[in-house]
Amino acid sequence: MSTQTANQTVLVTGASSGIGQGIAIAFGQKEANVIVNYHSDEDGARQTLDEIEKGGGKGFICKADVSKEEDVARMFQAALEAYGTVDVLVSNAGIQQDSAFAEMTLDQWNKVMNTNLTGYFLCAREAIKIFNQKGEAGPDDKAKGNIIFMSSVHDIIPWAGHVNYASSKGGILMLMKSLALEVAPKKIRINAISPGAIATDINEDVWNDEEKRKELLKLIPYKRIGKPEDVAKVAVWLASPDSDYVTGTTIYVDGGMTLYPGFVNNG
Ligand code: BGC
């Protein structure tokens, strides 16, 4: 398979841990230039960059809060100064602030929306501006830019106790589709990946607890918790010319979590 990511410039938000870290490293192994965005975990971002360099890629770490317009503009400017362009945005930085609905504070709601949805808007807008500057592309040309939004199975699976998070992910679904429609004629592709339970810091309290882990596995027909690499491989493919006719779609990387697991022996 020709993934042709060598020399591509890829900006990954939230790349200091978890899925974002796995994705940034996977692009590094394809010899891409990777901008490793982080919010607070500088050591994590440095580890990501080390792995990228070991894999044959290059890059730099960039602290930025994706929910702040000026931070996002500065980050894309730094990418332009370093590599002249951006070819792929993986908008991945996301948070959970869980609470029963009646007790959910406005701050918990806003934090999640600002990072998970507004952050995706701000980063995508900068990426689209850069893609637009690449000049006209004909119908037979490959995409001149790619955006991958990291969503979640909770863009379609309702999640009690996590209404802010699920709402942000549902929003990403329509952000992805509407933007894909708008920019497809310009040969820009927009897709989403919706992971299920991938073992990262965000859900460590679940997979690290024997009882909760057992309960979680009941929701996964494939009977294993995912790894960041499971998602990273799909991201590399979605950013490559091998998927050139794929736009406006979501790939669920979830071990079957969206298949109504309760129906495996019932119904
Ligand atoms: C959440 C995880 C959760 C998974 C499956 C993800 O989007 O961030 O905490 O384990 O969905 O429910």
Residues whose N, C-alpha, C, O or C-beta is under 5 A from the ligand:
A	BS01	BGC	S151 S152 V153 P195 G196 A197 I202 N203
